[in-house]
Amino acid sequence: NPAVDQAELLLDNTGNTSVRIDLVDVLGRTIENLHHGPMGAGEQRIALPVATLESGMYMVVLERDGAVRTVRFTVR
């Protein structure tokens, strides 16, 4: 962090479950849905579309099994 040309989200999924991953700007607007649906168990890598984003702060919002986790990152 900060991301320049490329970045990815590394997720260790504990089991086969439905997952939603959204890329959100600082105003809370969804920029892009990165994944929505079933995801297998184990390590998953999700590419972030850094090259298409303007400089600034963004968040990845992960929703899984009723829990929500937010990770912030900066694009330079």
SVG drawing of the C-alpha trace seen along z (x, -y; Angstrom):
<svg xmlns="http://www.w3.org/2000/svg" viewBox="-26 -11 29 37">
<polyline fill="none" stroke="black" stroke-width="0.4" points="0.0,0.0 -0.1,-2.3 -0.9,-0.4 0.6,-1.7 -0.1,0.5 -1.5,3.7 -2.7,5.2 -4.6,8.2 -6.6,9.3 -5.5,12.5 -8.4,14.3 -8.1,17.5 -11.6,18.9 -12.4,21.4 -15.0,23.4 -17.3,23.4 -19.5,20.4 -21.2,17.5 -19.0,14.4 -19.5,10.9 -16.6,8.6 -17.1,4.9 -14.7,2.2 -16.0,-1.0 -14.8,-4.7 -14.5,-6.9 -18.1,-8.2 -19.4,-4.7 -20.3,-4.2 -19.7,-0.8 -17.2,-1.2 -17.2,2.5 -18.4,5.9 -15.3,8.1 -17.1,11.3 -20.6,12.4 -21.5,16.1 -20.0,19.3 -16.2,19.5 -14.3,22.6 -12.2,23.3 -8.5,22.3 -6.4,19.4 -8.1,17.2 -6.6,14.2 -8.8,11.5 -7.2,8.9 -8.0,5.3 -8.5,3.0 -5.9,0.5 -4.8,-0.6 -8.4,-1.9 -8.7,-3.9 -7.9,-7.5 -5.5,-8.3 -7.1,-8.2 -8.3,-5.9 -10.6,-3.0 -12.1,-0.1 -12.7,3.5 -15.8,4.7 -16.0,8.5 -19.3,10.0 -19.2,13.7 -21.4,15.8 -23.2,12.7 -20.0,10.9 -18.6,7.8 -14.9,6.9 -13.5,3.7 -9.9,3.2 -8.7,-0.2 -6.0,-0.8 -4.6,-3.8 -4.0,-4.1 -1.1,-6.3"/>
</svg>
